[in-house]
Amino acid sequence: MKKDKYKQQFAEATAQAFRNVYPEIYAKVGDGDNAFSTEFIYNSLETPKDRSMGRFAFPVFRQAGLLKDKPPAIAAKVADETTRILKSHEGDQLISCSKAVGGFLNGQVNPEILAGETLRKVIGSSNQYGNSDIGKGKAYLVEYSSPNIAKPFGVMHLRSTVLGNSLRRIFRKLGYDVVGINYPGDWGTQFGKMIVAYEKWGDEKTLEGNAVQNLLALYVRYHQEVEQNPSLDDEARLAFRRLEEGNPDALRLWETFKKISHAEFDRVYGLLGVEFDWVYGESELNERMEPLIERLETAGLTSISQGALVVELGDDQLPPLLLRKGDGATLYATRDLAGMVYRWERHQDFHESLYVVNSAQSDHFKQCFKTMALLEEAEGVPLDERMSSRLKHVGFGMIRFGGKSMSTRGGNIVLLEDVISEASRLVREKIKEKNSDLAGIDQVAHEVGLGAVIFAQLSVRRQRDVDFDWDKVLNFLGASGPYLQYTHARLRSLLRKSGLEISSDVDYRLLVADEENRVIELIADFPQIVTDVAEQHEPYYIANYLLRLAEAFNSVYQRKDDEGNIQKIISDQADLTAVRIALVRAVQVVINEGLYLLGLEAPEEM
């Protein structure tokens, strides 16, 4: 990856300063890979918690042990020498100075250079700002959403859907060839249960109107009835066997369930603005499981345990992977293994294949990944050609609504569409209070209500559980989607009100306020934030970043002079207005693009 030239100049100057201040140490270690090298310093740079202290911070604690001196003393000596070296750059001085803060060397960026370079880049590239070609020629597979057919799209499916959709957009921004995969659950013994339930309590009217919810009612009833009549499970197993054997009546019902479900899913995905590049169900893997089992048997990895075919993983923390039950039935894990091979065959040599699936499935994926690793090792696949090392489980926590987890079997399911509708209704009421004449209020209310729901999932680290709280989700003034969308609308309003043609040819020396410099530094951080999200598979970083940027801009917007008067963005000082409007445009571009990467719309007005 291309190095940050600001970090590089600071690292080079700091490394040279260590050589000048401690020549005897440099004489011993030379230019190798050590604690005093430019490379080590560059890779060790941190971001100060208090950004007024500088843009970069280098901890000297490791050097203290080598130099037999206290960190603050070392920092004080090296800071002055670093600043002297930096000033020798004259017209190319990207870092204005180095300051000693405790045991850290802090680098302060030249604000005029950073402002000019950053704002010119944003205004010139617009929504392409932050784009990269680091993924060029590399394929990324991202599986997300993957609901079960014959069941409604509930809130429980939301996190996988919006996390995966966000990652798909982020990887594309970085130049990867991304394949978004939807892998609906359309096979297994549950469909034997659905067939039995339909034959006993359903009819043609069940498949009309709100058909998916009607099917859910049958599924819930089945699980209620089976408690009193356990023989229903035997009937369900027989029904699924009929389906596996190609019974025309069973296949007809199954195909009908699928058609109804996919139509409903597509409608909900349309509401969410979520897209996929490849959709295939578990049933497509039926013909691929036996060849996979044969490979495992040939590799000597299978054994019989209590009548079942298993793969012993040689790991005390993982139970054996069950490939086939004693009655010959395959399992979800068998299909997942076959699916991994299927994806590898279709997208040979992919960079990574991500499974955006609830963390409760962590052990399942560990078993599957270990099984594939053992198979490739047994088959002698070279290390750099192995698919198993490129498989990643992107886990996430549960969603709780009113403090309760959701269960399809028990009928305890909150429909996602109902949540979006309620959010839109509440947002519409709030907008009418403030701007009753807003054109297209229904569309804006939908965009903001939906944005609130999505942002509530992505503004929390994915491994954490989420408790859905309406007051927090719809807060226009707090850490919420509506707050960011409102900030974006206000930025657009300022741009319209100025009446100026946005130009990057402005006097950046006029942006001297600390609040303005803080905004510029944050804008400059955006490309790195996008890269960090991709590396950590964590859209939370963008959500958190956008909140910090919006807050920093609001500090500019509300800044007062010494007499307590608001320093307006648009004033009678033409040069100052022009450069501040350029700053507004840059913030608007970044918030717009950040919202897009999260899957949110950016309204022009609110």
Buried (B, 14 or more C-beta within 10 A) or exposed (E): EEEBEBBBBBBBBBBBBBBBBBEEBBEEBEEEEBBBBBBBBBEBBEEBEEBEBBBBBBBBEEBBEBBEBEBBBBBBBBBBBBBBBBEEBEEEBBBBBBBBBEBBBBBBBBBBBBBBBBBBBBBEEBEEBBBBEEBEEBBBBBBBBBBBBBBBBBBBBBBBBBBBBBBBBBBBBBBBBBBBBBBBBBBBBBBBBBBBBBBEEBEEEBBEEEBBEBBBBBBBBBBEBBEEEEEBBEBBBEBBBBBBEEBEEBEEBBEBBBEBBBEBBEEBBEBBBBEBEBBBBBBBBEEBBEEBBEBBBEBEBBEEEEEBBBBBBEEEEBEBBBBBBEEEBBBBBBBBBBBBBBBBEEBEEBBBBBBBBBBEBEEBBBBBBBBBBBBBBBEEBEEEEBBBBBBBBBBBBBBBBEEEEBEBBEBBBBBBBEBBBBBBEBBBEBBEEEBEEBEEBEEBBBBBBBBBBBBBBBBBBBEEEBBBBBEBBBBBEEBBBBBBBBBBBBBBBBBEEBEBEBEBEBEBEBBEBEBBBBBBBBBBBBBBBBBBBBEEBBBBBBBBBBBBBBBBBBBBBEBEEEEEEEBBBBEEEEEBBBBBBBBBBBBBBBBBBBBBBBBBBBBBBB
